Amino acid sequence: MKSSSHKFFLFVLVLISTSVFAQDNSIGLKILLKKGQQLSYKGYFLEAQNAFERGLNQSLKQADIYYLANFYLETADLYLLLNKVDSIESYYAHAAYLSEVTGQDKINLRARIGLLEMKRRVGPSATMEYYLDLLKEAQTAGDTDAYYIVLDKVMTVNYAMQNYVCISQAFECLNYYTTIGDSVKAAIKTRNIGSMYNAKGQIDSSILMNEKALAEFKRLKNPYFMAQAYQSLAWNIYDKGEVNKEKALTYITIAEEIDRKYNFQLTQLYLVKSFVMYQHNRFQDAIESARVSYNRGFKAKQLFIVFQSAYFMAHYFKKLNAIDSAMFYTERYAFIKDSIRSEKQYQDAGKMQAQLEFSKDQLKQDLLKEAELNKKQLIINFSLLGFALVLGIAFLLFRAYKISKKNADVIAQKNYEKELLLKEIHHRVKNNLSIVSGILDMQERKLNNPELSHIFRDAKNRMGSIAMVHQTLYEQEDFGKLDAGVYMEHLYKNVYSSYKREVCKVDAKIDGTGLQMEPDVLVPLALIVNEMLTNSFKYAFQDREVGQIHIQLKEEKGIVSFTYSDDGPGLPQTTEVKAKASLGTMLLNGLSKQLSGELKQMSSSAGLMYQLSFPLS
């Protein structure tokens, strides 16, 4: 009897001590989280980072998924502020998954906002729709804090798209943060409004708001936003047209000293500094500052900062007559400009939402199973040995996860670099062909001989058909294949435009949209079609009011059937024109053999037809 009572007493004692131990750990994590938030609020970002990373490691060791979600979110928000973008997306995704499991709706909403912010840095138009959905979600739930967090992001996207409704949205956020007594966020909104007034051209209002923000950041002793306020005021001086260059230089020098002291890695600061140095005729300092801004912007994936920095460096090198460097950064500027404008570059935020849903159910099941196993283990045996075993397994799993995640990040970074390199190669090839085509066009205009003029125009069109392939490649995500039907429509319009003044109206029917071809196949086929179109425009529609051309592409079991026809008089009969046609025929036959096909030609009074069959790959 005594033995049974003794065992029961030990059981209760272990149960109580385990509960207290778990509660003490949760209290410690809560204190660490609060400490990190306070440090971040005051602008002590390095100390805040250390606190959040300690909390992240401790919550992982203790398998506390409630606080793990919080620490993932706070760490990601801080990294985003400091432009340390390498692991941010995965941190936000983890916070979203875990907060969904633990029912932390506010944390889940902030994590989804963070994921959208990463997409916004690539292209603002891709995220506005989803921010508006989140705004409605927060409003419906009556979550005021979440509503103003999302409204702040909507304001930022509108500002990036030069939609100045962002000013009224910024004032709404300012009034809210002032009402609840959040001085830091209120000062941040004040500076945001200053930037918006500056972009709108209301420089005096911008200076007023920036000076007010600077005074508040000084009072709060927040060095990060003090540096940004000084940077904004320096920019105001030049936008207002004041000659007080030394004052601007002083502001930039103070901001740079703060950035170096705290290692904030500010990107736009050095862009502004380069402009200030340029105004002081200190061109080497201007170039060096723009290069720092370029490198930091590239690392933080802020394409607009990279775009502006490349533009400035091209201009500065041109002033110094450094033509090679000026050309290099002009090409970079043009390439990034095309990337920003191309809708293919804007990431579909729907993909991000699908990523968020991916494996959520599986993760939930795994966590529930693990919780059930832990519960059974706790009932069966509360010994320290069992608890140590569970922690050991969790540690090994986490270490394996960290290794696999590191490998995945490396692969993703390499793929991203290869994609940029391929795009730049295609862009350079297209630019070089366009330069040659432009030279031929200039030469053609100087010629008084119609026959020589036609020869130059034919060469220019052939260059254009190849350049169009490379332009299409760098404007789309898939470098492997192109839509042959869509390409033929662009090619027809391009060639027709060069003969439009000399021929009647020509209607073209092109069948083949959706047929995907590799560039090695499409380039010779494009030259073939270019030659056929040129011959039709030269000989088929003379003394006509309207003409017709039909291009058809079909694929069956890996074999492409290509048909081209016009409703002209057929092959020419004169000796001179026959000789010219024979040269074109030699080119057509040579390109057909390159495709491993045989060209068939049929001519009658009803028109000319070509048929060609060749393997797709």
Secondary structure, DSSP 8 states (H G I E B T S, - for coil): -HHHHHHHHHHHHHHHHHHHHHHHHHHHHHHHHHHHHHHHHHT-HHHHHHHHHHHHHHHHHTT-HHHHHHHHHHHHHHHHHTT--TTHHHHHHHHHHHHHHHT-HHHHHHHHHHHHHHHHTT-GGGTHHHHHHHHHHHHHHT-HHHHHHHHHHHHHHHHHTT-TTHHHHHHHHHHHHHHHT-HHHHHHHHHHHHHHHHHHT-HHHHHHHHHHHHHHHHHHT-HHHHHHHHHHHHHHHHHHT---HHHHHHHHHHHHHHHHHHT---SHHHHHHHHHHHHTT-HHHHHHHHHHHHHHHHHTT-HHHHHHHHHHHHHHHHHTT-HHHHHHHHHHHHHHHHHHH-GGGS--HHHHHHHHHTTHHHHHHHHHHHHHHHHHHHHH---HHHHHHHHHHHHHHHHHHHHHHHHHHHHHHHHHHHHHHHHHHHHHHHHHHHHHHHHHHHHHHH---HHHHHHHHHHHHHHHHHHHHHHHHHHSS-SS-EEHHHHHHHHHHHHHHHHTTTS-EEEEEEE-TT-EE-HHHHHHHHHHHHHHHHHIIIIISTT-SEEEEEEEEEEETTEEEEEEEE-S--S--SHHHHHHHHHHHHHHHHHHHHTT-EEEEEEETTEEEEEEEEE--
